[in-house]
Amino acid sequence: IQQIASIKVIYKRVIVHNGNVKGAVGPGFQEIAQYITKNNLWPKVSQGIGICPDDPASSSEVPYDCGFILTSDVEIKEDQVAKQEIQPHLAFVVQHKGPYDGLPQAWRKACEDVRERNDVIRKDVHPYEIYLNNCNNTKPEDLITEIRIPIEDKK
């Protein structure tokens, strides 16, 4: 469990259809990366971040925000790209090492671990994942993703 500071994000929202995360998220990250490149913003961003308000398998259409953490403010010049801020919060944090294909199982386990705890409950803030290395230059088995589930003390 970690206290997380405010996180500012530049992102492109995509819709995951029928649980096909890979089919939506890959192109979403490509589009936000192209926007960042076109507008010379790489010096102003750090890690990739994926924000998903719901389990992608829970509905036929689920929004998913493909983005990057901002290290300084930027001006948005296109309607398809937006900014958001995740407010400071307490989070249940776990790391997944390996291919992104293993993330659904890692998420299920992390959510189950939170449910089993007696001292915390899920907070009304969307869970998210931070990609600690780059899938373009890292072997799939070496990818590290940090899963963060916002929580609060049980009252």
Backbone torsions as a table, in degrees:
resi	resn	phi	psi	omega
1	ILE	NA	130.8	-177.4
2	GLN	-132.3	148.3	169.8
3	GLN	-86.1	125.5	-176.0
4	ILE	-109.4	132.5	176.2
5	ALA	-76.6	170.4	177.1
6	SER	-56.2	141.1	179.4
7	ILE	-126.2	120.5	175.3
8	LYS	-96.5	136.9	-171.4
9	VAL	-132.1	137.7	166.5
10	ILE	-103.6	133.1	-171.9
11	TYR	-150.4	164.3	172.4
12	LYS	-122.7	123.6	178.7
13	ARG	-84.8	133.0	174.1
14	VAL	-123.9	166.3	176.4
15	ILE	-112.9	124.6	175.5
16	VAL	-86.3	119.2	-179.1
17	HIS	-99.1	126.2	174.0
18	ASN	52.4	40.1	176.2
19	GLY	76.2	4.4	-178.5
20	ASN	-82.4	73.4	-176.7
21	VAL	-60.9	-48.5	-176.8
22	LYS	-58.2	-39.9	-178.0
23	GLY	-67.2	-23.5	-179.5
24	ALA	-102.0	-41.2	-172.0
25	VAL	-72.4	-41.7	178.6
26	GLY	-55.2	-54.9	177.7
27	PRO	-62.6	-33.3	178.1
28	GLY	-63.1	-43.9	178.0
29	PHE	-68.4	-34.6	176.3
30	GLN	-62.2	-42.6	-179.1
31	GLU	-66.3	-43.7	-179.7
32	ILE	-68.6	-35.7	177.1
33	ALA	-64.9	-39.8	177.5
34	GLN	-63.9	-40.4	178.1
35	TYR	-62.8	-45.2	-179.9
36	ILE	-61.9	-42.9	178.7
37	THR	-64.2	-49.2	-177.7
38	LYS	-58.8	-33.8	-177.1
39	ASN	-102.6	12.7	174.3
40	ASN	56.4	44.2	-174.9
41	LEU	-101.2	-2.0	-176.3
42	TRP	-54.7	-35.5	177.1
43	PRO	-66.8	-11.7	-176.2
44	LYS	-106.0	7.5	179.2
45	VAL	-128.9	159.6	175.2
46	SER	-122.8	-119.5	-173.3
47	GLN	-69.2	156.2	171.1
48	GLY	-73.0	152.7	-180.0
49	ILE	-143.9	139.0	175.3
50	GLY	-120.7	126.7	-177.8
51	ILE	-118.9	122.5	-177.8
52	CYS	-132.2	113.5	-176.7
53	PRO	-68.6	-23.7	-176.6
54	ASP	-134.6	162.3	172.3
55	ASP	-63.3	122.5	-178.1
56	PRO	-57.4	-20.7	179.0
57	ALA	-89.6	-2.1	-173.1
58	SER	-82.2	-14.9	-176.1
59	SER	-152.4	163.5	179.8
60	SER	-73.7	-22.4	177.9
61	GLU	-138.0	117.2	-178.3
62	VAL	-128.5	130.5	176.9
63	PRO	-72.0	148.6	178.2
64	TYR	-145.2	127.5	-178.9
65	ASP	-98.9	114.2	177.7
66	CYS	-94.0	120.1	-175.2
67	GLY	-154.8	-171.3	177.2
68	PHE	-136.3	146.2	178.1
69	ILE	-73.8	129.4	178.4
70	LEU	-84.0	134.9	175.1
71	THR	-100.7	-12.4	171.9
72	SER	-154.0	164.5	-174.3
73	ASP	-71.0	148.3	177.3
74	VAL	-135.6	157.3	175.0
75	GLU	-96.8	132.8	179.2
76	ILE	-90.1	131.7	-174.7
77	LYS	-114.2	0.9	-178.6
78	GLU	-137.5	148.3	-179.0
79	ASP	-67.5	-27.0	-175.1
80	GLN	-77.0	-10.0	-177.9
81	VAL	-117.5	145.0	-178.8
82	ALA	-143.6	173.5	174.4
83	LYS	-120.7	151.3	172.8
84	GLN	-148.2	162.1	177.9
85	GLU	-127.4	127.3	173.6
86	ILE	-89.7	119.8	-176.9
87	GLN	-69.5	156.4	177.9
88	PRO	-53.7	143.2	-177.6
89	HIS	-162.3	166.3	171.3
90	LEU	-90.2	139.0	-178.3
91	ALA	-137.8	143.9	168.3
92	PHE	-83.5	120.4	-171.9
93	VAL	-121.5	130.2	173.0
94	VAL	-135.1	151.9	176.7
95	GLN	-107.7	138.4	173.9
96	HIS	-110.9	126.2	174.6
97	LYS	-110.7	125.7	178.2
98	GLY	135.4	-174.1	-177.4
99	PRO	-60.2	151.7	178.5
100	TYR	-61.6	-23.6	178.2
101	ASP	-59.4	-22.8	179.2
102	GLY	-85.5	-3.9	-177.0
103	LEU	-64.2	-41.4	179.0
104	PRO	-56.0	-41.4	178.7
105	GLN	-67.7	-39.8	178.7
106	ALA	-64.2	-39.7	177.6
107	TRP	-63.7	-44.9	179.7
108	ARG	-58.4	-44.8	-179.4
109	LYS	-65.0	-43.6	-179.6
110	ALA	-63.3	-44.1	179.1
111	CYS	-64.0	-39.2	177.3
112	GLU	-63.4	-42.5	179.1
113	ASP	-61.6	-39.7	178.2
114	VAL	-65.8	-44.6	-179.9
115	ARG	-60.3	-34.2	-176.8
116	GLU	-77.7	-15.5	179.8
117	ARG	-74.1	143.3	179.2
118	ASN	-95.1	-10.2	-172.2
119	ASP	-104.0	-7.8	-178.2
120	VAL	-137.6	160.5	172.4
121	ILE	-132.8	160.0	177.1
122	ARG	-65.4	139.0	178.9
123	LYS	-93.0	155.9	-179.0
124	ASP	-79.6	56.0	175.0
125	VAL	-133.1	137.7	-176.0
126	HIS	-63.2	136.4	173.5
127	PRO	-69.0	158.6	-177.7
128	TYR	-154.6	167.8	177.8
129	GLU	-130.3	142.6	178.9
130	ILE	-115.6	131.3	-178.4
131	TYR	-92.7	109.7	-172.2
132	LEU	-81.1	-11.9	171.8
133	ASN	-140.2	178.6	-170.0
134	ASN	-103.2	122.6	-178.4
135	CYS	-67.3	-14.3	179.4
136	ASN	-79.4	-19.7	-179.4
137	ASN	-134.9	21.5	179.8
138	THR	-128.9	135.5	176.7
139	LYS	-61.7	143.4	-179.3
140	PRO	-52.3	-39.2	-178.3
141	GLU	-70.4	-13.7	-179.7
142	ASP	-102.9	0.4	179.6
143	LEU	-66.0	139.7	178.0
144	ILE	-124.3	123.4	179.9
145	THR	-122.3	130.9	178.0
146	GLU	-99.3	119.8	177.8
147	ILE	-93.2	128.7	-179.8
148	ARG	-125.5	122.0	178.2
149	ILE	-114.6	109.1	179.4
150	PRO	-61.4	134.9	-177.7
151	ILE	-136.5	170.9	171.0
152	GLU	-145.6	159.1	178.3
153	ASP	-62.5	140.9	173.8
154	LYS	-67.6	136.3	-177.6
155	LYS	-95.7	NA	NA
